[in-house]
Amino acid sequence: MTLGEIRSRIEKIKKEVGDDETQHSMEDALHLDFIKYVSKDGNKELAILAEEILLIDKLPFARWCA
């Protein structure tokens, strides 16, 4: 994941003006993709932290979008 890829995805989010739910979903996806990237390609300490954050997905609760 590069700075250019992140900026591109942010621009795509901005273009979804008026569709808050889509923007929110795209934002969540970017956050998750970044955490996954850090868990695999970040320095060791950051990778460990990112892996811990990814454990949230295993918690048994309903995930809702607005």
Secondary structure, DSSP 8 states (H G I E B T S, - for coil): --HHHHHHHHHHHHTSTT-HHHHHHHHHHHHHHHHHHHHHHS-HHHHHHHHHHHGGGGS-S-----
